[in-house]
Amino acid sequence: MTTTENRPVTAPDWAAQPAPRTDAEWLARARQVREVLASDAAARDRAGATPYDEVALLKSSGLVTLLGPTEHGGAGLQWPTANRVVREVAAGDGSIGQLLGYHYLWFWAARLVGTPEQIAAVEADATRNQWFFGGAVNPRDADVTIRDTGDEIVYNGSKTFSTGSKVSDVTVLEGVVEGTDKHVFAIVPSAQDGLTFHDDWDNIGQRLTESGSVTITDVTVPWAAAAGFVDKTFRPRVYNTLNVPVLQLVFAHFYLGIARGALETAAEYTRTQTRPWLHGGQERAVDEPYQLDLYGDHLSKLWAVEALADQVSVEAQAIHDNAWDVTAQERGEHEVRVAAVKARATEVALEITSGIFEGLGARATRSDLAFDRFWRNVRTHTLHDPVAYKRREVGAFLLRDELPEPTWYS
């Protein structure tokens, strides 16, 4: 990884270290990545530059192929560990945590939608070549149109958001075949004339996620690469509807990661910089009763939601392990649990990232410290879809024994 004015700390020499083998060792590797990212996160947030170095860091650390098959050089790990890795990376930089989480979803999408042959081919190529995935699949926009030309399909249209854009090696597209109701996913190279990334992502938070708009012009894919299609006919399964629960659970984990990064960064500042109140009778800020109450309250709430998120990740893995035989009931009950995690993670992350200022003091509002970035990051992404609808799913399940209908957001 190159060193620039805004990146004073380079990555560890991963090649000189033993390759991680266990879940615990991979989490330790993720913590190393977190430390590199956290060292200059405020400066990089201000610069808002395309995160080529940050993605190179994820690749060199091995985290990109965490879910990849071991026979192709991947770690062969499972979703409970992947989600915790996302949380760890997000604690250092929320934008990069989001990029990694989305990458894991799109890497896994072949398993969610594809045929066995497609799954094997995609995972082999993605793992061996360390593909970094982006996606241009915003359901709130008009559908991208697909023209059937015989042996190939051709995508045309645009999307408001394309997270990963220029830093991705491949992009997941989705569109509808003209004159039909066939929605087709496909993986295409990101560096091609048919994809124009517009560099118009200029939001208050998650500034390094490369989530700007994209224009798709005559991007051609063979029918054989249309995910889940055999002889132009889709082979549906209940498991095909798991993309939303997988992604929403990823959301919850990087929200919690950002919250932990905020809390631990603030705690260090309070320990070393914050002065006790002159009328409080204490010699150190860490002895102030209100500080102990504040940090104790935040950490207790964070621990509780992290535990719920970890448990639901374990439940999700059981579904992934039974992918070809998942029932609608199992899918629905899992989505309710994911909705509960998403709702709690949203609320606790917003509370912590705004509440830390009570324990920091006025001097901590200096722009170079950028303590506000944690709140800006959470606030930006938690508007992805209304959290009230997540609470509604949980309430309808309890009061009416109602399962969520699979949609683009449930």
C-alpha positions as CSV (number, residue, x, y, z in Angstrom):
1,M,0.0,0.0,0.0
2,T,1.4,3.4,-1.0
3,T,2.0,6.2,1.5
4,T,0.5,9.6,0.8
5,E,0.1,12.8,2.7
6,N,-3.1,11.6,4.2
7,R,-1.9,8.1,4.9
8,P,1.1,8.3,7.2
9,V,0.9,4.7,8.4
10,T,1.5,1.8,6.0
11,A,0.1,-1.7,6.3
12,P,2.0,-4.4,8.3
13,D,4.2,-6.8,6.3
14,W,1.5,-9.5,6.0
15,A,3.9,-11.8,4.2
16,A,6.3,-11.9,7.1
17,Q,3.5,-13.0,9.5
18,P,2.0,-16.5,9.7
19,A,-1.2,-16.8,7.6
20,P,-4.3,-16.7,9.8
21,R,-5.9,-20.1,10.2
22,T,-8.6,-19.9,12.9
23,D,-11.5,-17.6,13.3
24,A,-9.7,-15.9,16.2
25,E,-6.6,-15.3,14.1
26,W,-8.7,-13.8,11.3
27,L,-10.3,-11.5,13.8
28,A,-6.9,-10.5,15.0
29,R,-5.9,-9.7,11.4
30,A,-9.1,-7.6,11.1
31,R,-8.0,-5.7,14.2
32,Q,-4.7,-4.9,12.6
33,V,-6.5,-3.5,9.6
34,R,-8.7,-1.5,11.9
35,E,-5.6,0.1,13.5
36,V,-4.2,1.1,10.1
37,L,-7.5,2.6,9.1
38,A,-8.1,4.4,12.4
39,S,-4.7,6.0,12.4
40,D,-5.7,8.6,9.8
41,A,-9.4,8.1,9.4
42,A,-10.2,11.8,10.2
43,A,-7.8,13.0,7.5
44,R,-9.1,10.6,4.9
45,D,-12.7,11.5,5.7
46,R,-11.8,15.2,5.0
47,A,-10.0,14.4,1.8
48,G,-12.7,12.2,0.4
49,A,-10.4,10.6,-2.1
50,T,-11.2,7.3,-3.9
51,P,-10.1,4.5,-1.5
52,Y,-7.8,2.6,-3.8
53,D,-5.2,2.2,-1.0
54,E,-7.8,1.1,1.5
55,V,-9.1,-1.7,-0.8
56,A,-5.5,-2.7,-1.5
57,L,-5.1,-3.0,2.3
58,L,-8.2,-5.3,2.4
59,K,-6.8,-7.4,-0.4
60,S,-3.2,-7.7,1.0
61,S,-4.6,-8.6,4.4
62,G,-6.5,-11.6,3.0
63,L,-9.9,-10.3,4.3
64,V,-11.3,-10.0,0.7
65,T,-11.3,-13.8,0.3
66,L,-12.5,-14.6,3.8
67,L,-15.5,-16.5,2.5
68,G,-13.7,-18.0,-0.5
69,P,-13.1,-21.8,-0.9
70,T,-9.8,-22.9,0.6
71,E,-9.0,-25.0,-2.5
72,H,-8.7,-21.7,-4.4
73,G,-6.8,-19.8,-1.8
74,G,-9.6,-18.5,0.4
75,A,-10.0,-18.7,4.1
76,G,-13.2,-20.9,3.8
77,L,-14.8,-19.2,6.8
78,Q,-18.5,-18.6,7.6
79,W,-20.8,-15.7,8.0
80,P,-20.6,-15.3,11.8
81,T,-16.9,-14.5,11.4
82,A,-17.3,-12.4,8.3
83,N,-19.9,-10.2,10.1
84,R,-17.6,-9.7,13.0
85,V,-14.7,-8.8,10.6
86,V,-17.0,-6.2,9.0
87,R,-17.7,-4.8,12.5
88,E,-14.0,-4.7,13.4
89,V,-13.0,-2.9,10.1
90,A,-15.9,-0.5,10.5
91,A,-14.7,0.5,13.9
92,G,-11.6,1.8,12.2
93,D,-13.4,3.4,9.2
94,G,-17.1,3.1,8.6
95,S,-16.8,3.6,4.9
96,I,-14.4,0.7,4.4
97,G,-16.4,-1.5,6.7
98,Q,-19.4,-0.9,4.4
99,L,-17.4,-1.6,1.3
100,L,-16.2,-4.9,2.8
101,G,-19.7,-5.9,3.9
102,Y,-21.2,-5.2,0.5
103,H,-18.3,-7.1,-1.1
104,Y,-19.1,-10.1,1.1
105,L,-22.8,-10.0,0.1
106,W,-22.0,-9.8,-3.7
107,F,-19.4,-12.5,-3.4
108,W,-22.0,-14.7,-1.8
109,A,-24.8,-13.7,-4.3
110,A,-23.7,-16.5,-6.6
111,R,-24.7,-18.9,-3.9
112,L,-28.0,-17.1,-3.3
113,V,-29.1,-17.0,-6.9
114,G,-26.8,-19.1,-9.1
115,T,-26.9,-22.7,-10.3
116,P,-24.3,-25.1,-8.7
117,E,-22.1,-24.7,-11.8
118,Q,-22.2,-20.9,-11.7
119,I,-21.5,-20.9,-8.0
120,A,-18.4,-23.0,-8.4
121,A,-17.1,-20.9,-11.4
122,V,-17.7,-17.5,-9.8
123,E,-16.2,-18.5,-6.4
124,A,-13.1,-20.0,-8.0
125,D,-12.4,-17.0,-10.2
126,A,-13.3,-14.4,-7.5
127,T,-11.1,-16.1,-4.9
128,R,-8.1,-16.8,-7.2
129,N,-8.1,-13.3,-8.6
130,Q,-9.1,-11.5,-5.4
131,W,-12.0,-9.8,-7.1
132,F,-13.4,-6.9,-5.1
133,F,-17.2,-6.6,-5.7
134,G,-19.3,-3.6,-6.2
135,G,-23.0,-3.4,-7.0
136,A,-25.4,-1.3,-9.0
137,V,-28.7,-2.7,-7.8
138,N,-30.8,0.2,-6.4
139,P,-34.5,-1.0,-6.4
140,R,-35.8,2.6,-5.9
141,D,-34.7,3.5,-9.4
142,A,-36.3,2.5,-12.7
143,D,-35.4,-1.0,-13.8
144,V,-32.4,-1.4,-16.0
145,T,-33.6,-2.9,-19.3
146,I,-32.2,-6.0,-20.8
147,R,-32.4,-6.9,-24.5
148,D,-32.3,-10.5,-25.4
149,T,-30.1,-10.9,-28.5
150,G,-30.1,-14.7,-28.7
151,D,-27.1,-16.1,-26.9
152,E,-26.5,-12.9,-25.0
153,I,-28.3,-10.3,-23.0
154,V,-27.5,-6.5,-23.1
155,Y,-28.0,-4.2,-20.2
156,N,-28.9,-0.5,-20.6
157,G,-30.0,2.1,-18.0
158,S,-28.7,3.9,-15.0
159,K,-28.7,3.7,-11.2
160,T,-28.4,6.5,-8.6
161,F,-26.1,4.4,-6.4
162,S,-23.3,2.0,-7.3
163,T,-21.4,1.3,-4.1
164,G,-17.8,0.3,-4.8
165,S,-17.8,1.7,-8.3
166,K,-14.2,2.6,-9.3
167,V,-12.5,0.6,-6.6
168,S,-14.3,-2.6,-7.6
169,D,-13.0,-5.3,-10.0
170,V,-16.5,-6.5,-10.9
171,T,-19.9,-5.0,-10.6
172,V,-23.2,-6.9,-10.0
173,L,-25.9,-5.7,-12.3
174,E,-29.7,-6.4,-12.2
175,G,-32.3,-5.6,-14.8
176,V,-35.5,-6.8,-16.5
177,V,-35.7,-8.5,-19.9
178,E,-37.8,-6.4,-22.2
179,G,-41.4,-7.6,-22.6
180,T,-41.1,-10.0,-19.6
181,D,-41.0,-9.9,-15.8
182,K,-37.6,-11.7,-15.7
183,H,-35.2,-10.0,-13.3
184,V,-31.6,-11.1,-14.2
185,F,-28.5,-10.7,-12.1
186,A,-25.1,-10.8,-13.7
187,I,-21.4,-10.1,-12.7
188,V,-19.5,-7.9,-15.1
189,P,-16.0,-6.3,-15.2
190,S,-16.1,-2.8,-13.7
191,A,-13.4,-1.4,-16.0
192,Q,-15.2,-1.3,-19.3
193,D,-16.6,1.3,-21.6
194,G,-20.2,0.3,-20.9
195,L,-20.0,1.4,-17.2
196,T,-19.6,5.1,-16.6
197,F,-19.2,6.0,-12.9
198,H,-20.0,9.6,-12.4
199,D,-18.1,10.5,-9.2
200,D,-21.1,12.3,-7.8
201,W,-21.2,10.8,-4.3
202,D,-20.9,13.9,-2.1
203,N,-22.8,13.1,1.1
204,I,-22.2,14.0,4.8
205,G,-21.1,10.5,5.8
206,Q,-19.7,7.3,4.4
207,R,-17.8,9.5,2.1
208,L,-15.3,6.9,0.9
209,T,-17.8,4.3,-0.2
210,E,-17.7,5.3,-3.9
211,S,-21.5,5.2,-3.9
212,G,-22.2,7.6,-6.8
213,S,-24.4,7.1,-9.8
214,V,-23.6,4.9,-12.9
215,T,-24.7,4.8,-16.5
216,I,-24.9,1.3,-18.1
217,T,-24.6,1.3,-21.9
218,D,-24.7,-1.9,-23.9
219,V,-23.1,-4.1,-21.3
220,T,-23.2,-7.6,-22.8
221,V,-23.4,-10.8,-20.9
222,P,-23.8,-14.4,-22.2
223,W,-27.1,-16.0,-21.1
224,A,-24.9,-18.7,-19.5
225,A,-23.8,-16.1,-17.0
226,A,-27.3,-15.0,-16.1
227,A,-27.5,-16.0,-12.4
228,G,-29.9,-18.9,-11.8
229,F,-31.0,-19.3,-15.4
230,V,-30.9,-22.5,-17.4
231,D,-32.1,-22.3,-21.0
232,K,-33.3,-18.8,-20.3
233,T,-35.6,-20.1,-17.5
234,F,-35.1,-19.1,-13.9
235,R,-34.8,-21.9,-11.3
236,P,-36.3,-20.3,-8.2
237,R,-35.8,-21.4,-4.6
238,V,-36.7,-19.9,-1.3
239,Y,-33.0,-19.3,-0.7
240,N,-33.0,-16.9,-3.6
241,T,-34.9,-14.5,-1.4
242,L,-32.2,-14.3,1.3
243,N,-30.2,-11.5,-0.3
244,V,-32.1,-8.9,1.7
245,P,-31.7,-10.5,5.1
246,V,-28.0,-11.1,4.4
247,L,-27.4,-7.5,3.4
248,Q,-29.5,-6.0,6.3
249,L,-27.6,-8.1,8.8
250,V,-24.3,-6.7,7.3
251,F,-25.8,-3.2,7.7
252,A,-26.4,-3.9,11.4
253,H,-22.8,-5.1,11.9
254,F,-21.1,-2.1,10.4
255,Y,-23.4,0.2,12.3
256,L,-22.3,-1.5,15.5
257,G,-18.7,-1.3,14.4
258,I,-18.9,2.4,13.8
259,A,-20.5,2.7,17.3
260,R,-17.7,0.8,18.9
261,G,-15.1,2.9,17.1
262,A,-16.8,6.0,18.3
263,L,-17.1,4.8,21.9
264,E,-13.5,3.5,22.2
265,T,-12.0,6.6,20.5
266,A,-14.0,8.8,22.8
267,A,-13.0,6.8,25.8
268,E,-9.3,7.2,25.0
269,Y,-9.8,10.9,24.6
270,T,-11.7,11.2,27.9
271,R,-8.9,9.2,29.7
272,T,-6.1,11.4,28.3
273,Q,-7.5,14.8,27.3
274,T,-10.8,15.6,28.9
275,R,-10.6,17.8,32.1
276,P,-12.8,17.3,35.1
277,W,-15.4,19.9,35.7
278,L,-14.0,22.6,37.9
279,H,-16.9,22.4,40.3
280,G,-17.2,18.7,40.4
281,G,-14.6,18.0,43.1
282,Q,-12.7,15.4,41.0
283,E,-9.1,15.5,39.9
284,R,-9.6,13.3,36.8
285,A,-12.4,13.2,34.3
286,V,-12.5,9.4,34.6
287,D,-13.6,9.8,38.3
288,E,-16.6,12.0,37.4
289,P,-19.8,10.2,38.3
290,Y,-21.5,11.4,35.1
291,Q,-18.7,10.1,33.0
292,L,-18.9,6.7,34.6
293,D,-22.7,6.6,34.1
294,L,-22.4,7.8,30.5
295,Y,-19.8,5.3,29.3
296,G,-21.3,2.5,31.4
297,D,-24.7,3.1,29.8
298,H,-23.3,3.2,26.2
299,L,-21.2,0.1,26.6
300,S,-23.9,-1.9,28.2
301,K,-26.3,-1.1,25.3
302,L,-23.6,-1.8,22.8
303,W,-22.7,-5.2,24.3
304,A,-26.4,-6.2,24.3
305,V,-27.0,-5.5,20.6
306,E,-23.6,-7.0,19.6
307,A,-24.7,-10.2,21.4
308,L,-28.0,-10.2,19.5
309,A,-26.3,-9.6,16.2
310,D,-23.8,-12.4,16.8
311,Q,-26.6,-14.8,17.7
312,V,-28.6,-13.9,14.6
313,S,-25.5,-14.4,12.5
314,V,-25.2,-17.9,13.9
315,E,-28.9,-18.5,13.0
316,A,-28.2,-17.2,9.5
317,Q,-25.3,-19.7,9.0
318,A,-27.7,-22.5,9.8
319,I,-29.9,-21.4,6.9
320,H,-26.8,-21.1,4.6
321,D,-25.8,-24.6,5.6
322,N,-29.2,-25.8,4.5
323,A,-29.4,-23.6,1.4
324,W,-31.1,-26.0,-0.9
325,D,-33.9,-26.9,1.5
326,V,-34.8,-23.7,3.2
327,T,-38.6,-23.3,3.8
328,A,-40.6,-20.1,3.5
329,Q,-41.3,-20.3,7.3
330,E,-37.6,-20.5,8.1
331,R,-36.8,-17.6,5.8
332,G,-39.6,-15.5,7.3
333,E,-38.7,-16.1,10.9
334,H,-35.1,-15.3,10.2
335,E,-36.0,-12.0,8.4
336,V,-37.9,-11.0,11.6
337,R,-34.9,-11.6,13.7
338,V,-32.7,-9.6,11.2
339,A,-35.3,-6.8,11.4
340,A,-35.0,-6.7,15.1
341,V,-31.2,-6.5,15.0
342,K,-31.3,-3.8,12.3
343,A,-33.7,-1.7,14.4
344,R,-31.7,-2.0,17.6
345,A,-28.3,-1.5,15.9
346,T,-29.6,1.7,14.2
347,E,-30.9,3.1,17.5
348,V,-27.9,2.3,19.6
349,A,-25.4,3.5,17.0
350,L,-27.1,6.8,16.6
351,E,-27.3,7.2,20.4
352,I,-23.7,6.4,21.0
353,T,-22.2,8.4,18.1
354,S,-24.1,11.5,19.2
355,G,-23.9,10.9,22.9
356,I,-20.1,10.6,23.1
357,F,-19.8,14.4,23.0
358,E,-21.3,14.6,26.5
359,G,-18.1,12.9,27.8
360,L,-15.6,14.7,25.6
361,G,-15.9,18.4,26.3
362,A,-15.9,21.5,24.1
363,R,-12.3,21.2,23.0
364,A,-13.1,17.8,21.4
365,T,-15.3,19.6,18.8
366,R,-12.2,20.7,16.8
367,S,-12.6,19.8,13.2
368,D,-9.3,18.0,12.9
369,L,-10.4,15.4,15.5
370,A,-13.6,14.8,13.5
371,F,-15.5,13.0,16.2
372,D,-18.6,14.0,14.3
373,R,-17.6,11.5,11.5
374,F,-19.0,8.6,13.4
375,W,-22.4,10.1,13.7
376,R,-22.3,11.4,10.1
377,N,-21.5,7.9,8.9
378,V,-24.3,6.2,10.9
379,R,-26.8,8.9,10.1
380,T,-26.1,8.7,6.4
381,H,-26.5,4.9,6.0
382,T,-29.3,4.3,8.5
383,L,-31.5,6.3,6.1
384,H,-31.2,3.5,3.5
385,D,-34.7,2.3,4.5
386,P,-37.0,3.4,7.3
387,V,-36.3,1.6,10.5
388,A,-40.0,1.9,11.5
389,Y,-40.7,-0.7,8.9
390,K,-38.3,-3.1,10.6
391,R,-40.0,-2.6,13.9
392,R,-43.3,-3.2,12.1
393,E,-42.1,-6.6,10.8
394,V,-41.3,-7.6,14.4
395,G,-44.6,-6.3,15.7
396,A,-46.7,-8.0,13.0
397,F,-44.9,-11.3,13.8
398,L,-45.7,-11.1,17.5
399,L,-49.3,-9.8,17.3
400,R,-50.6,-11.4,14.0
401,D,-48.2,-14.3,13.5
402,E,-47.4,-12.6,10.2
403,L,-44.2,-13.3,8.3
404,P,-42.6,-10.6,6.1
405,E,-43.3,-10.9,2.4
406,P,-40.0,-11.2,0.5
407,T,-39.4,-7.8,-1.2
408,W,-36.4,-5.7,-2.1
409,Y,-36.4,-4.4,1.5
410,S,-37.7,-7.3,3.6
